[in-house]
């Protein structure tokens, strides 16, 4: 178990949670801020403790941003339901195996995916500016379910960048605009966070003394972020998406290179 956190540590993590909540609400990727912050604060904590604590803060933010988006952006339940339910199942499975899979096994694959996602988005500037669905009927809903299951598993097992991957998949594979994709991604991200906590909380993995203030800060960040995204539109969300992908690529790339 890590030492009791100081006031400075709690303040540092609270600020990080607000920034992460804002980023996550706009385009996902709040874990890029939150997990490294927890690692800095508790370098000797078990990975599952950091993952579990991160999920508590994250679910507070995604709950707030989901409600905010739902009031302002049309959310088709026929798409959101299979996306969120399969994401829940995938995340629960990922959380179960989280303690068995070393992070080093994920990083090279995630790095390749990030580079591809970033390059594809840059090379197709019109992508995601407006919603133009690629499929309809069962194929559309089936693809949404597959997206939720695959990315949900990743979120339960590791997590950082989940929201960004969901946004890109909804834009690139289903044809949603960035704003609508971000709104739907929040619902799915809520489901993945909830599923992971169903596994982590009974294990006693959450560091509640920092998880609670981080959750409160994440609520504020999620609310402000969702309102910002809705008011600024898809073009703004796309720009933030690219910034997050580049930052995440650099961070994962440094981790991979440092192991060689």
KACOR-V842269 format. One record per residue. PHI is phi as a letter, one per 40 degrees, with the letter a starting at -180 (none if undefined). PSI is psi as a letter, one per 40 degrees, with the letter a starting at -180 (999 if undefined). Layout:
phi = <PHI;PHI>
psi = <PSI;PSI>
This chain:
phi = <none;c;c;c;c;c;c;c;c;c;c;d;c;c;c;c;c;c;c;c;c;c;c;c;c;c;a;g;g;c;c;c;c;c;c;c;c;c;c;c;c;b;c;b;c;c;d;c;c;c;c;c;c;d;c;c;c;c;c;c;c;c;c;c;c;c;c;c;c;c;c;b;b;c;b;c;c;c;c;c;c;c;c;c;c;c;c;c;c;c;c;c;c;c;c;c;c;d;c;c;b;c;d;d;c;c;d;c;c;c;c;c;c;c;c;c;c;c;c;c;c;c;c;b;c;c;c;g;c;b;c;a;d;c;b;a;g;c;c;c;c;c;c;c;c;c;d;c;c;c;c;c;c;d;c;c;c;a;h;d;g;d;c;c;c;c;c;c;c;c;c;c;c;b;g;c;c;d;c;c;c;c;c;c;c;c;c;c;c;d;c;c;c;c;c;c;c;d;c;c;c;c;c;g;c;c;c;c;c;b;c;c;c;c;c;c;c;c;c;c;c;c;c;c;c;c;c;c;c;c;c;c;g;c;c;c;c;c;c;c;d;c;c;c;c;c;c;c;c;c;c;c;c;c;c;c;c;c;c;c>
psi = <h;i;i;h;i;i;d;d;d;d;d;d;d;d;d;d;d;d;d;d;d;d;d;d;d;d;e;i;e;d;d;d;d;d;d;d;d;d;d;d;d;g;e;e;i;i;d;d;d;d;d;d;d;d;d;d;d;d;d;d;d;d;d;d;d;d;d;d;d;d;e;e;h;h;h;h;d;d;d;d;d;d;d;d;d;d;d;d;d;d;d;d;d;d;d;d;e;d;e;d;h;i;d;d;d;d;d;d;d;d;d;d;d;d;d;d;d;d;d;d;d;d;e;g;d;e;h;e;d;i;h;g;h;d;i;i;a;d;d;d;d;d;d;d;d;d;d;d;d;d;d;d;d;d;d;d;d;c;d;h;e;d;d;d;d;d;d;d;d;d;d;d;d;d;e;i;i;d;d;d;d;d;d;d;d;d;d;d;d;d;d;d;d;d;d;d;d;d;d;d;d;d;e;f;e;h;g;d;d;d;d;d;d;d;d;d;d;d;d;d;d;d;d;d;d;d;d;d;d;d;d;d;a;d;d;d;d;d;d;d;d;d;d;d;d;d;d;d;d;d;d;d;d;d;d;d;d;d;e;999>
